[in-house]
Amino acid sequence: MKLIEKIKTIALTGLLLCIVVGCSDKLDEPQLNNNFAGGTDFTNTDDMVLSIIGIYEAFQSRGWEQPLLISVRGDDVNAGGLGDQQDFAETDLFNYNKDYWMYNSLWQNVYADIITAHTGMEQIVRYQELADDNGKALGDQYIAEAKVLRAIMLLHISQVWGDIFIPSSSETSELFDVETVPTQDEVMQHISDQMDEALPFLPDMRPNERQDLPGGVTRYTALAIKALANQELENYQVMADACGQIINSNKFSLYSDFYELFKTPGKLSNESILDMQYSDFGQGEGDNESHLYAPYGPQGWTPAVDGASSGWGFYEPSMKFIKFMLDRGETVRLETSVLFTDRGIAELQADPNYATLPPFVSNTTRDGDIINDYARALFASGKHYLPSNQLVPGRTGYGSNKNFNIIRYAEILLMYAEALTQGASGSGISADQAVNLVRARSNMSPLTGVTLDQVLDEKFAELAMEWGKRYYDMIRLGRTDELSYDGRTFSQDKAFLPYPQNQVDQFPILEN
């Protein structure tokens, strides 16, 4: 039974803990944050698993706006226009409104889930006090898993805001006493140290090999997050060592079909290091666990399966990205990443350099969904697209049943190669080998003597539209000229979003 199925089963039988914090609490309501367990019987140590399942449930309950806001500012993606979220479009243009509801929602809800992780960890400790040796060891594993989930959330919001709070317990009242806000470097070092603490207690396997909580985090998830934190710190040897351990485990491999990787066949593949898992449980009606993918989808389409819903048109692959991919001779990665409209194709062909396009550049996907013209955008994201013929019969929601990739093995290979081109020593394969593994899947010719520029180009091609990875690479490496494109003008003071005014009102230290 998959982790997401366990969440559903436990919830339906009334056993899932009521995670008040993850659903409704705000950081200005600390008095409520300890009501995690209610009247829990801590002598019943078999129920300890409910605490970690509750933390996973909170982690996977991303609002639609959260990954959207994290990822919109890169040169790989544009915000769709003419919508009712003008400040979202302005954010993509580096015009920030600290009162915009999305900013506060991202901050508030991710911190609520971080506090949920702390509350769950504290509850597990209470179980451990009454557990036998096996129960204590299992509790150590669950606490380590919670630290990993907490870490990726801290990493994401620090990438967005830079200097942020680092809660140390479920007592959010402690944040009112903070005298200095930890710097981004301090946050990343804290994440790296937390992963070192977690590693000895985590299962030594791929997430999809876990039998207890299939798809749950393992030691390789922790190593990947350690590598991501040290990438931000530009600690390239630590980054290379962490990635090298993942590569040298020989447990991971690239899913053979890049197109299907982001669809139902690619769910929990051997490439998956961290996903948010969702499911319709094979049923056309009733309970489901899903992310709202509509913001990524085209406003208008003619689906191959009648009745399948379209999207909102809020998220558009950039013309710059598409031309970059065409110039490289990309095929499957471009087809997978972009849904084309006729209007977008015509705009592309208006440039004489792109008057002749490969056959796969079409408004009809290989699964027979027709992407009609719509006002908000010329293109839509293919990585957030689930073909209508892969929907569970009876389900009509755009992308229903689709998992959300966060960390893939392909990224680990490219991070490893980047670290080596930045002067780190490798352990095992070379930078050339790492990059060429990724290129081979996409039918791209091998490279020799790979350079940093080539690695970054490969990351652009492979990871576009995934969690803002392109944007944060350009910020980290000072290559911000790339972000001034199509009328945008980036300046270094725009690297981070302003703190939400609602949070500044609660925590005046943020204003300083």
C-alpha positions in Angstrom: 0.0 0.0 0.0 1.4 3.4 -1.0 2.0 6.1 1.5 -0.8 8.2 0.1 -3.2 5.2 0.4 -2.2 4.8 4.0 -3.0 8.5 4.6 -6.4 7.9 3.1 -7.1 4.7 4.9 -6.2 6.0 8.3 -8.2 9.2 7.7 -11.3 7.3 6.7 -11.2 5.1 9.8 -10.9 8.0 12.1 -7.5 7.2 13.3 -5.5 10.0 11.7 -4.4 12.6 14.2 -6.2 15.9 13.9 -3.4 18.2 12.8 -4.9 21.5 13.8 -1.7 23.4 13.0 -1.4 22.2 9.4 -4.9 23.2 8.5 -5.8 26.4 10.2 -3.4 27.8 12.7 -1.3 30.9 12.0 2.0 31.9 13.4 0.3 34.6 15.5 -1.7 31.9 17.4 1.0 30.0 19.4 -1.4 29.0 22.2 -3.1 26.5 19.8 0.0 24.8 18.5 0.4 22.1 21.1 -3.1 20.6 20.6 -1.7 17.9 18.2 -2.6 14.8 20.0 -5.6 15.6 22.2 -6.2 12.6 24.3 -3.7 10.3 22.6 -2.8 7.1 24.5 1.0 7.1 24.3 1.2 3.6 25.8 -0.2 2.3 22.5 3.1 2.6 20.6 1.7 0.9 17.5 -0.1 4.2 16.8 3.3 6.0 16.6 3.2 5.6 12.9 0.2 8.0 12.8 2.4 10.8 13.8 4.7 10.5 10.9 1.8 9.9 8.5 0.2 13.1 9.8 3.4 15.0 9.0 3.5 13.6 5.5 -0.1 14.6 5.1 0.6 18.1 6.1 3.7 18.3 3.8 1.7 17.1 0.8 -1.1 19.6 1.4 0.5 22.3 -0.8 -1.9 25.1 -1.8 -1.9 25.6 -5.6 -0.2 29.0 -5.2 2.8 27.7 -3.3 4.9 25.9 -6.0 3.6 28.5 -8.5 5.0 31.4 -6.6 8.3 29.6 -5.8 8.9 29.0 -9.5 7.6 31.9 -11.5 10.5 34.3 -11.7 13.0 32.3 -13.9 13.6 32.9 -17.6 12.2 29.5 -18.3 8.6 30.5 -17.4 6.2 33.4 -17.6 3.1 34.1 -15.6 0.0 33.9 -17.8 -1.6 37.3 -18.5 -5.0 38.8 -18.4 -6.0 36.9 -15.3 -7.4 37.9 -11.9 -4.0 37.6 -10.2 -2.3 40.7 -11.5 0.2 40.8 -8.7 1.3 37.2 -9.6 2.0 38.5 -13.1 3.8 41.5 -11.6 5.9 39.2 -9.5 7.2 37.6 -12.7 8.2 41.1 -13.8 10.0 41.7 -10.5 7.4 44.2 -9.3 6.6 43.1 -5.8 3.6 43.8 -3.6 4.2 42.9 0.0 0.4 42.9 0.6 -0.3 40.3 -2.1 -2.2 37.4 -0.6 0.0 34.8 -2.3 3.1 36.0 -0.4 1.5 35.7 2.9 -0.1 32.3 2.1 3.2 30.8 1.1 5.0 32.0 4.2 2.2 31.3 6.6 1.2 27.8 5.4 4.7 26.5 4.9 5.6 27.6 8.4 2.4 26.0 9.7 3.5 22.7 8.2 7.0 23.1 9.6 5.4 23.6 13.1 3.3 20.5 12.4 6.6 18.6 11.8 7.9 19.8 15.2 4.7 18.9 16.9 4.8 15.4 15.4 8.4 14.9 16.4 7.6 15.9 20.0 4.7 13.5 20.0 6.9 10.7 18.7 9.3 11.4 21.6 6.4 10.8 24.0 5.7 7.5 22.4 9.4 6.5 22.7 9.4 7.1 26.4 7.0 4.1 26.7 8.3 2.0 23.8 10.5 -1.1 23.7 13.9 -0.9 22.0 12.4 -1.6 18.6 9.8 1.1 19.1 12.5 3.6 20.2 14.5 2.8 17.0 11.4 3.2 14.8 10.7 6.5 16.6 14.3 7.7 15.7 13.6 6.8 12.1 10.3 8.7 12.0 11.9 11.8 13.7 14.6 11.7 11.0 12.0 11.5 8.3 10.2 14.6 9.8 13.6 16.5 9.8 13.9 15.8 6.1 10.5 17.0 5.2 11.0 20.1 7.5 14.3 20.7 5.7 13.0 20.9 2.2 10.3 23.3 3.3 12.8 25.6 5.0 15.0 25.4 1.9 12.2 26.5 -0.4 11.1 29.5 1.7 14.7 30.6 2.3 15.3 30.5 -1.5 12.3 32.8 -1.8 13.0 35.2 1.1 16.7 34.7 2.1 16.8 35.3 5.8 14.0 33.4 7.6 13.1 32.0 11.0 14.3 28.6 12.1 11.7 27.2 14.5 13.2 24.8 17.0 10.0 23.4 18.5 6.2 23.6 18.2 6.2 26.6 20.6 5.8 29.4 18.0 5.8 31.9 20.8 9.6 31.6 20.8 9.7 33.4 17.4 8.4 36.6 19.1 11.7 36.6 21.1 14.1 36.2 18.2 16.6 39.0 18.3 18.1 38.4 14.8 16.7 36.6 11.8 19.0 33.8 10.6 20.7 34.6 7.4 20.2 32.5 4.3 23.7 31.0 4.8 22.8 30.1 8.4 19.6 28.5 7.2 21.4 26.4 4.6 24.0 25.3 7.1 21.3 24.4 9.6 19.6 22.3 6.9 22.9 20.5 6.1 23.6 19.8 9.8 20.0 18.5 10.3 20.5 16.1 7.4 23.7 14.8 9.0 21.7 14.2 12.2 19.0 12.4 10.3 21.1 10.2 8.0 22.1 7.4 10.5 18.4 6.6 11.2 17.0 6.6 7.7 16.3 3.5 5.5 19.1 2.7 3.1 16.9 2.3 0.0 15.1 4.1 -2.8 11.8 5.7 -1.7 9.9 3.3 -4.0 11.6 0.3 -2.2 10.0 1.1 1.2 7.4 -1.4 2.2 6.1 0.4 5.3 5.6 3.8 3.7 6.2 3.4 0.0 7.5 6.7 -1.5 8.6 7.9 1.9 11.9 9.6 2.4 15.1 7.6 2.8 18.8 8.4 3.5 19.1 9.4 -0.2 16.5 12.1 0.2 18.5 13.5 3.1 21.7 13.4 1.0 19.9 15.2 -1.9 18.7 18.0 0.4 22.1 18.2 2.0 23.5 18.7 -1.5 20.9 21.3 -2.4 21.7 23.3 0.8 25.5 23.2 0.1 24.9 24.2 -3.5 23.3 27.4 -2.1 26.4 27.8 0.1 28.7 27.1 -2.8 30.3 24.4 -0.7 31.1 22.4 -3.8 33.1 19.5 -2.2 30.3 18.8 0.3 27.8 19.0 -2.5 29.9 16.6 -4.7 30.3 14.1 -1.8 26.6 14.0 -1.0 25.7 13.6 -4.7 28.5 11.0 -5.1 27.0 8.9 -2.3 23.7 8.8 -4.1 25.3 7.9 -7.5 27.6 5.3 -6.0 24.8 3.6 -4.3 23.8 2.2 -7.7 20.2 2.3 -6.5 18.9 5.0 -8.8 18.5 5.2 -12.6 16.9 7.6 -15.0 13.4 6.6 -16.1 13.8 5.6 -19.7 10.9 7.7 -21.1 11.2 11.4 -20.4 7.7 12.1 -21.7 6.0 9.5 -19.4 8.2 10.4 -16.4 5.9 13.3 -15.5 2.8 11.2 -16.0 1.1 8.1 -14.5 3.7 5.6 -15.7 6.5 7.6 -14.1 5.0 7.6 -10.6 7.5 6.6 -8.0 10.0 5.4 -10.6 13.7 4.6 -9.8 14.4 8.3 -10.6 12.3 9.6 -7.8 14.1 11.0 -4.7 11.3 13.1 -3.3 7.7 13.5 -4.7 4.5 14.7 -3.3 2.1 11.8 -3.8 -1.5 12.0 -4.9 -4.0 9.5 -6.0 -7.6 8.9 -7.0 -7.2 5.4 -5.5 -8.4 3.8 -8.8 -11.9 5.0 -8.3 -13.9 7.3 -10.5 -15.7 9.0 -7.6 -15.4 9.4 -3.9 -12.3 10.4 -1.9 -9.1 11.5 -3.6 -5.9 13.1 -2.6 -4.8 15.6 -5.3 -2.9 18.8 -6.0 -4.8 21.5 -7.9 -3.0 21.5 -11.3 -5.5 23.7 -13.0 -3.3 26.9 -12.8 -0.7 25.2 -15.0 -3.1 24.0 -17.7 -4.4 25.6 -20.8 -7.6 27.6 -20.5 -9.0 25.9 -23.6 -8.5 22.5 -25.0 -10.3 19.7 -26.8 -9.4 16.7 -24.7 -9.2 13.2 -26.2 -11.5 12.1 -23.3 -14.7 14.1 -23.4 -15.5 16.0 -20.2 -11.9 16.4 -19.0 -11.5 19.9 -17.5 -9.1 22.5 -18.8 -6.9 24.8 -16.7 -6.5 28.4 -15.8 -3.5 29.5 -18.0 -1.4 31.0 -15.2 1.9 29.4 -16.1 3.6 29.6 -19.4 7.0 28.3 -20.7 8.9 31.3 -22.0 9.6 31.9 -25.7 13.3 32.2 -24.6 13.2 28.7 -23.3 11.5 27.3 -26.4 14.0 28.9 -28.7 16.9 27.7 -26.5 15.6 24.2 -26.9 15.1 24.4 -30.6 18.6 25.8 -31.1 20.0 22.8 -29.2 18.1 20.3 -31.4 16.0 19.1 -28.4 13.2 16.7 -29.1 11.5 14.8 -26.3 12.5 17.3 -23.6 10.9 20.1 -25.6 7.8 18.1 -26.5 7.4 17.1 -22.8 8.0 20.5 -21.4 5.7 22.6 -23.6 2.1 22.4 -24.7 1.8 24.5 -27.9 -1.1 26.5 -29.2 -1.5 27.5 -32.9 -1.2 31.1 -31.8 2.1 30.3 -30.0 3.4 28.4 -33.0 2.6 31.3 -35.3 4.3 33.7 -33.0 7.4 31.5 -32.9 7.4 31.2 -36.7 7.2 35.0 -37.1 10.9 34.9 -36.3 12.6 33.8 -39.6 15.0 31.7 -37.7 12.2 29.4 -36.6 10.0 29.5 -39.7 10.5 25.7 -40.1 9.7 23.7 -37.0 10.0 20.0 -36.2 6.8 17.9 -36.6 6.3 17.5 -32.8 5.7 21.2 -32.5 2.0 20.9 -32.8 -1.1 21.9 -30.9 -2.1 18.2 -30.6 -0.2 16.2 -28.1 0.9 12.6 -28.8 -2.0 11.5 -26.6 -4.5 13.3 -28.8 -5.4 16.3 -26.6 -5.8 19.5 -28.7 -4.5 22.7 -27.1 -6.7 25.5 -28.4 -5.8 29.1 -28.5 -6.6 31.0 -25.3 -6.0 34.6 -24.2 -3.7 34.3 -21.2 -0.8 32.6 -22.8 0.8 31.2 -26.0 2.0 27.9 -24.3 1.3 25.8 -21.3 3.5 23.7 -19.1 3.8 20.1 -20.3 5.5 18.9 -17.1 2.3 19.7 -15.2 0.1 18.0 -17.8 -1.6 14.7 -17.4 -3.1 13.5 -20.7 -6.9 13.1 -20.5 -6.6 9.5 -21.4 -4.6 8.9 -18.2 -7.3 10.2 -16.0 -9.0 7.6 -13.9 -12.4 7.1 -15.7 -14.9 9.2 -14.0 -12.4 11.9 -12.9 -12.4 15.1 -14.8 -10.1 17.5 -12.8 -7.1 18.7 -14.7 -4.1 16.6 -13.7 -6.1 14.6 -11.1 -4.1 11.6 -9.9 -0.7 13.1 -10.9 2.3 13.2 -8.5 4.4 16.3 -8.1 8.1 15.7 -8.5 10.4 17.7 -6.2 13.9 16.0 -6.5 14.9 13.7 -9.3 18.0 11.7 -9.8 18.7 13.6 -13.0 19.2 16.7 -10.9 21.6 14.9 -8.7 23.7 13.9 -11.7 23.8 17.5 -12.9 24.6 18.9 -9.5 27.5 16.5 -9.2 28.8 17.6 -12.5 28.4 21.2 -11.6 30.4 20.7 -8.3 33.2 19.0 -10.3 33.4 21.9 -12.8 33.6 24.2 -9.8 36.7 22.5 -8.5 35.4 19.7 -6.3 36.9 16.2 -6.5 34.7 13.4 -7.7 34.1 10.0 -6.3 33.2 7.5 -9.0 32.0 8.8 -12.3 33.3 11.9 -14.0 31.4 15.1 -14.8 31.3 14.0 -18.5 29.7 10.7 -17.5 27.1 12.3 -15.3 26.0 14.9 -17.9 26.0 12.3 -20.7 23.7 10.0 -18.7 21.1 12.7 -18.7 21.7 13.7 -22.3 21.5 10.1 -23.6 18.0 9.7 -22.3 17.0 12.6 -24.5 18.9 11.4 -27.5 21.4 14.2 -27.3 25.0 13.5 -28.4 27.7 13.1 -25.7 30.0 15.9 -24.5 33.7 15.7 -23.6 35.5 18.1 -21.3 32.2 19.4 -20.0 32.3 23.0 -18.7 30.2 24.9 -16.1 28.4 26.7 -18.9 27.4 23.3 -20.5 26.2 21.9 -17.2 24.1 25.0 -16.6 22.6 24.7 -20.1 21.9 21.0 -19.4 20.1 22.0 -16.1 18.1 24.6 -18.1 17.0 21.9 -20.6 16.3 19.2 -18.0 14.8 21.1 -15.0 12.9 23.9 -16.6 9.6 24.8 -14.9 10.5 22.7 -11.8 10.4 24.6 -8.5 12.3 27.6 -9.8 15.5 25.7 -10.1 16.7 27.8 -13.0 16.0 31.1 -11.2 17.8 30.1 -8.1 20.8 28.8 -10.1 21.1 32.2 -11.8 20.8 34.1 -8.5 23.3 31.8 -6.8 25.9 32.2 -9.5 25.4 35.9 -10.2 24.2 35.3 -13.8 21.3 37.6 -13.4 21.7 39.1 -16.8 19.8 36.0 -18.0 16.7 37.2 -16.0 16.4 40.4 -18.0 14.6 39.1 -21.0 11.4 40.0 -23.0 11.1 43.4 -21.5 12.0 42.4 -17.9 14.7 44.2 -16.0 16.2 42.4 -13.1 18.3 44.1 -10.4 20.0 42.4 -7.4 17.6 44.0 -4.9 14.9 41.9 -6.5 16.5 38.6 -5.7 14.2 37.9 -2.8 10.5 38.7 -2.3 9.6 41.3 0.4 8.3 39.8 3.6 4.5 39.7 3.6 3.2 42.7 5.4 0.9 40.5 7.5 4.0 38.8 8.9 5.9 42.1 9.4 3.0 43.3 11.5 3.2 40.2 13.7 7.0 40.1 13.8 8.4 43.6 13.5 12.0 42.2 13.5 11.4 41.3 9.8 11.1 45.0 9.0 14.7 45.4 10.0 
